[in-house]
Amino acid sequence: MSLPSIGDLAASLALRRQNAELKGQMARLTEELATGRTSDVTARVQADHMRLADIERNLTVLSSRATATQEVMITAGAMQTALERVMADTTALAHSALLADGLAGPGSVAAVAGEARQTLESVVTQFNTRTAGQTLFGGEKVRQSPLASADEIMNLARGAVAGAKNAAEVTQMLDSFFTAPTGGFDASVYRGATEERVPYVLGAGESVSLDVTAADPQIRDTLKRIVTAALAGDDTLPLSRTARQDLMRQAGEGLMSAGNAITGLRADLGLAEERISRAASRIAAESSGLQMARNDLLSVDPADTANELESTRFRLEALYTVAARSARLNLVSFLS
C-alpha cells in the first residue's frame, strides 16, 4: 500500500505558511502581554462597538476640556501673579510717599517722585503681560497691549494738569482725566476692549469668567495715585513745596486704599482659580473612570496570555526542528 505524500515544494510552502502564522501569533501575544490590551478589538467587543465608540468619544471630549482647563488655569495664575506684583510695588511706594512729609529737605519729594515713575513703568509692564501670546488685562482684545507706555501716560497726565496752580487743581484735573466717560484715560491710555472676555467653558454646564481689565475702576485709581506721586516732583508744574507735599501725601493715602481694592480683585480671581481647580479634578476623575471602563472591555489576562505565548513558542521551536530535519534528508540517508 502506498503512503500519501506531498512534494518537496508543497512541503516547503506549508512549513513557511505555518512559520508565518506562528510568528504572527508570537508578535500579537508579545504585544498584548506588554500593553495588557487585546490587539483584536473586533473579536473582543463583538457586537458592542457602540459602547467602545461612546467611551472613546467621551475621552476625546474630556481630553480637550482638560487642555482648555489647563490653559485657563495658567491664565488665571498669570493674572494673579501680575496683581500680586502690582500690590507689592504700590505698597512700597505708598510707604515712601507717606514718609516723604517727614523727611528733611526738598529733595525728599523729588526722590519719591522718581520712585513713582519707576513704579509706573513696572505696573504698566504687569498689566501688559502676555501669556501664550495673549494679553491678560485687555478684555477681548487679546493681541493688543491694554495700556499705553509709562512715558506716554506721564506725558498725557502733564497735558491734563497743565495750568494747575495748586494741589487741589492737580487732583481735580487728574480725576477728570482718569474717570471722564469720554476722552482722557479711555481715549488715550486704555487700548483694550470694553467687552469682557467670553467665559471659559469648564464642562458639566459650568463656566468661569476672568473679566479683570486694566480699565477697571480699582486699576484706574491705582494708576492715578502713582501718577499723582510722580507729578508731585515734576519740575514742569509751578507748584509750591507745600503743594507738592500735599500731593505726595494724597498719593500715599490713596495707594493704601487702592491696595485694598486690588486685594478684592485678587480674591475674586482666587475664587475663579478654585472653581477651575475643582473642574480639573472632576475632568480627571471622569477620564479615569472611562479609561477603566475601556480597559475592562479591551484588557487581557496576563497569565493566560503568557501561557499561550509559551505554547506558541514551543510550537514554533518544534516547527523549526521538523524543518531542520527535513533539510538534512538525502539519497544516502534514504537508502541506508
C-alpha positions in Angstrom: 0.0 0.0 0.0 1.4 3.4 -1.0 1.6 6.2 1.6 0.1 9.6 0.8 2.8 12.2 0.4 3.3 15.7 -0.8 6.0 17.1 -3.0 9.1 19.0 -1.7 7.8 22.3 -2.9 4.4 21.9 -1.4 6.0 20.8 1.9 8.3 23.9 1.9 5.3 26.2 1.3 3.3 24.5 4.1 6.2 25.0 6.5 6.6 28.6 5.5 2.9 29.3 6.0 2.9 27.7 9.4 6.1 29.6 10.3 4.5 32.9 9.3 1.3 32.1 11.3 3.2 31.2 14.4 5.5 34.3 14.2 2.4 36.4 13.8 0.8 34.9 16.9 4.1 35.4 18.8 4.1 39.1 17.8 0.5 39.6 18.8 0.8 37.8 22.1 4.0 39.7 23.0 2.3 43.0 22.2 -0.8 42.0 24.3 1.4 40.9 27.2 3.3 44.2 27.1 0.3 46.5 26.8 -2.3 44.5 28.7 -4.8 45.1 25.9 -6.1 42.9 23.1 -4.8 43.6 19.6 -8.0 42.2 18.1 -10.6 44.7 19.2 -13.3 43.5 16.9 -13.2 40.0 18.3 -13.2 41.2 21.8 -16.1 43.7 21.7 -18.1 41.6 19.2 -21.4 43.5 18.8 -20.6 46.1 21.4 -18.8 48.5 19.2 -21.2 51.3 20.1 -20.2 51.2 23.8 -16.5 51.4 22.9 -17.1 54.2 20.4 -19.0 56.2 23.0 -16.2 55.7 25.6 -13.6 56.9 23.0 -15.7 59.9 22.0 -16.1 61.0 25.7 -12.4 60.5 26.4 -11.6 62.8 23.4 -14.1 65.4 24.7 -12.6 65.2 28.2 -9.1 65.5 26.8 -9.9 68.7 25.0 -11.6 70.1 28.1 -8.6 69.1 30.2 -6.4 71.1 27.9 -8.7 74.1 27.9 -8.9 73.9 31.7 -5.1 73.8 32.0 -4.9 76.9 29.7 -7.4 78.9 31.7 -5.6 77.9 34.9 -2.4 79.2 33.5 -4.1 82.5 32.5 -5.7 82.9 35.9 -2.4 82.2 37.7 -0.6 84.7 35.5 -3.2 87.4 36.3 -2.9 86.6 40.0 0.9 86.9 39.8 0.7 90.3 38.0 -1.7 91.7 40.5 0.5 90.4 43.4 3.5 92.3 41.9 1.4 95.4 41.4 0.4 95.3 45.1 3.9 94.9 46.2 5.1 97.8 44.1 2.3 100.1 45.1 2.5 99.3 48.8 6.2 100.1 48.8 5.5 103.4 47.0 2.7 104.2 49.4 5.1 103.9 52.4 7.7 106.1 50.7 5.1 108.7 49.8 3.7 108.8 53.4 7.2 109.2 54.8 8.2 112.0 52.3 6.3 114.5 54.5 8.6 113.8 57.4 11.9 113.8 55.6 14.0 116.8 55.7 14.9 118.9 52.7 13.1 119.5 49.4 14.8 116.5 47.8 12.6 114.0 49.6 9.6 114.6 47.4 11.7 114.5 44.2 13.3 111.2 45.3 9.9 109.6 45.9 8.6 111.1 42.6 11.4 109.3 40.9 10.4 106.1 42.6 6.9 106.7 41.5 7.9 106.9 37.8 9.8 103.6 38.2 6.7 102.0 39.8 4.5 103.2 37.0 6.8 101.5 34.5 6.7 98.3 36.5 2.9 98.4 36.9 2.2 99.1 33.3 4.5 96.2 32.4 2.5 93.9 34.6 -0.8 94.9 33.1 0.6 94.5 29.6 1.8 91.0 30.5 1.3 88.3 27.8 0.8 84.6 28.3 0.9 82.3 25.2 0.9 85.4 23.0 -2.2 86.9 24.6 -2.6 89.9 26.9 -4.3 89.3 30.2 -6.0 92.6 31.1 -7.3 93.8 27.7 -10.7 92.0 27.6 -11.5 90.6 24.1 -8.5 92.4 22.5 -6.0 89.7 23.4 -3.5 90.8 20.8 -3.3 94.4 21.9 -1.4 95.7 24.9 -4.1 97.3 27.1 -2.1 100.2 28.4 0.0 102.9 26.8 3.6 103.1 27.9 4.6 104.7 31.2 6.2 107.6 29.3 3.0 108.2 27.3 0.9 108.1 30.4 3.1 110.7 32.1 3.0 113.0 29.0 -0.7 112.7 28.8 -1.1 113.4 32.5 1.2 116.5 32.3 -1.0 117.8 29.5 -4.2 117.1 31.5 -3.0 119.2 34.5 -1.3 122.0 32.5 -2.2 125.3 34.1 -2.9 123.9 37.6 -1.7 126.3 40.3 -2.1 124.2 43.4 -2.6 120.6 44.7 -6.4 120.8 44.6 -6.4 121.8 40.9 -4.0 119.0 40.0 -6.2 116.5 41.9 -9.3 117.7 40.2 -7.8 117.6 36.7 -6.4 114.1 37.2 -9.7 112.9 38.5 -11.3 114.2 35.3 -8.6 112.7 33.1 -8.9 109.2 34.6 -12.6 109.0 35.2 -14.3 111.0 32.4 -16.6 108.8 30.3 -15.1 110.2 27.1 -11.6 111.3 26.3 -8.7 111.1 28.8 -7.9 107.6 30.0 -10.4 105.8 27.8 -9.3 107.5 24.6 -5.5 107.6 25.1 -4.4 105.3 27.9 -6.6 102.2 27.8 -6.3 100.4 24.5 -8.0 97.2 25.3 -11.6 96.1 24.7 -14.7 97.4 26.5 -16.2 94.0 26.2 -15.3 91.3 28.7 -13.8 88.1 27.6 -16.1 85.3 26.7 -16.4 83.0 29.7 -14.3 79.8 29.7 -16.3 76.6 29.4 -15.3 74.0 32.1 -17.9 71.4 31.1 -20.8 70.0 33.0 -22.7 73.2 32.4 -20.1 75.2 34.3 -18.0 78.2 33.1 -15.8 80.8 34.6 -15.1 84.4 33.7 -11.7 86.1 34.1 -13.1 89.6 33.5 -10.5 91.8 35.2 -9.2 94.5 32.7 -6.8 97.4 33.0 -9.8 99.7 32.7 -11.4 98.6 36.0 -12.0 101.4 38.5 -9.6 99.8 41.0 -6.8 99.8 38.5 -7.6 103.3 37.2 -7.4 104.6 40.7 -4.1 102.8 41.3 -2.6 104.3 38.2 -3.9 107.8 39.1 -2.3 107.6 42.6 1.0 106.6 41.1 0.9 109.4 38.5 0.0 111.8 41.3 3.1 110.9 43.2 5.2 111.2 40.1 3.7 114.7 39.3 4.4 115.9 42.8 8.1 116.1 41.9 7.6 117.3 38.3 9.5 120.5 37.6 7.2 121.5 34.8 4.4 122.2 37.3 4.5 125.6 39.0 3.7 124.2 42.5 4.9 125.2 45.9 6.8 122.9 48.1 3.7 122.6 50.4 1.5 121.7 47.4 4.0 119.0 46.3 4.0 117.6 49.8 0.2 117.6 49.8 0.1 115.7 46.5 2.5 113.2 47.8 0.5 112.6 51.0 -2.7 112.2 49.0 -0.9 109.7 46.7 0.3 107.7 49.6 -3.1 107.6 51.3 -4.8 106.8 48.0 -2.4 104.0 47.3 -3.1 102.3 50.6 -6.8 102.3 49.7 -6.0 101.1 46.2 -4.1 98.2 47.6 -7.2 97.1 49.5 -9.2 97.3 46.2 -6.7 95.2 44.3 -6.9 92.7 47.2 -10.6 92.4 46.3 -9.7 91.7 42.7 -7.2 89.1 43.7 -9.9 87.5 46.0 -12.3 87.2 43.1 -9.6 85.7 40.9 -8.8 83.2 43.8 -12.5 82.1 43.7 -12.2 81.6 40.0 -9.0 79.6 40.4 -10.7 77.4 43.0 -13.6 76.6 40.5 -11.1 75.9 37.8 -9.2 73.5 40.1 -12.4 71.7 41.0 -13.3 71.4 37.3 -9.9 70.0 36.5 -10.3 67.4 39.3 -13.7 66.4 38.0 -12.5 66.0 34.5 -9.5 63.9 35.7 -11.9 61.7 37.7 -14.3 61.2 34.7 -11.4 60.4 32.4 -10.0 57.9 34.9 -13.4 56.2 35.1 -13.8 56.0 31.3 -10.3 54.6 30.9 -11.1 51.9 33.5 -14.3 51.0 31.5 -12.3 50.8 28.3 -9.7 48.6 30.0 -12.4 46.3 31.1 -13.5 45.9 27.5 -10.1 45.5 26.0 -7.8 44.1 28.7 -6.3 40.6 28.5 -5.5 38.2 31.3 -1.6 38.3 31.8 -1.4 34.7 33.0 -3.5 33.3 30.1 -1.6 35.4 27.6 1.8 34.3 29.0 0.7 30.6 28.8 -0.5 31.0 25.3 2.7 32.8 24.3 4.8 29.9 25.8 2.7 27.4 23.9 3.1 29.2 20.7 6.9 29.5 21.2 7.1 25.7 21.8 5.1 25.0 18.6 7.4 27.4 16.7 10.5 25.6 18.0 9.0 22.3 17.1 8.4 23.6 13.6 12.0 24.7 13.3 13.1 21.2 14.4 11.0 19.5 11.8 12.2 21.9 9.1 15.8 21.3 10.1 15.5 17.5 10.0 13.7 17.7 6.6 16.5 19.8 5.2 19.1 17.1 6.2 17.4 14.3 4.1 19.5 13.0 1.1 19.6 9.9 -1.1 22.2 8.1 1.0 20.2 8.6 4.2 17.1 7.4 2.4 18.8 4.2 1.0 20.7 3.3 4.2 
